Amino acid sequence: MLPPELPPLPALTRAEAELIDRYLEVVDLLGRINPARSGDTYRGLRAAQALVGRATALRDALTLMHQRGEHELHAATLARALRVLDGERRAGRIALPPGSDT
């Protein structure tokens, strides 16, 4: 049985697609660095080292959008793209895990 088909990505400019990709890369790295999640320090260190380059790429994507005259982020469209690309789950790794009541 095949997995359910994902909804199509909304129409994005090349710069918007680049922004979404770079943003999710940063989110994934921040999730790996999150000290409230289990893991080892080496894994967090490697993610932190990679974060510098990915943050620069994110900045460059936003700079390119601005230079091309894309001065407004279309939040609803970009949010749909993030949802299709599993952005909610990926961003959830940045948050604190649920606390215990005991």
C-alpha positions, 0 to 999 in steps of 0.5 A: 500500500502506498502512503497517502499523497501529500498536497501539492506545494503552493506556487512559490517564486524561486526566492520564496522556495529558497527561503523556505528551504533555508529556514527549515534547515535552520529549524532542523539544526536548532532542534538538534541543538535544543538542550531540553532534548536528549542527545550528546554534546558532540551532536549539538556541537556539530549542529551549532557549527553548521548553523552558522553557514545555514543562517548565512544562507537564510540571510542571503535568501532574504536579501535576494528576495528584497533585492528582487523587489519581493518586499512582503512575505505572503505568510499564508502561502509560505505557511502552507508550504511549510505545512506540506514540508512537515514544518510543524513537526520540525519546528516542534523540536525547538520547543520544550518537551511537555513537562511531567506533572510529578 
